[in-house]
Amino acid sequence: MASLNIRNLPEPVRAGLRLRAARRGRSMEAEARSILAEAVQGDGGQCFDPKSLQDFIAGLFPGKPPRLTQELIRERRREARRALGKAKP
């Protein structure tokens, strides 16, 4: 399981988290985990689904095949190399 450190947390936020955790009979850490888990859940209580995001984006650009991130990165690198090559005398 991963760890997360939060720096520069304002004191009123820390105090509010402590009180909220106490009201629910949890540690601050358990309460923070619960808050974060709720925050990343999508509509209907479902966890984030990358496929639904991909489908949504594909719907924005109908008729165009989806492109992989690696493909886009390679294309941008080729463009940058071409631009640098043209800039050289």
FENHU-V368025 format. One line per field, one symbol per residue. phi: phi as a letter, one per 40 degrees, with the letter a starting at -180 (. if undefined). psi: psi as a letter, one per 20 degrees, with the letter a starting at -180 (. if undefined). A space follows every 50 residues. Layout:
phi = ???
psi = ???
This chain:
phi = .cbabbcfcddcccccccccccccgbccccccccccccccccdggccdbd ccccccccccbcgbccbcdccccdccccccccccccccc
psi = qrqppoqkpqghggghgggggghjkrrhghggggggghhipaqjjqqpoh ghgghgghhhmqipqqpqghggggghgggggghhhhhq.
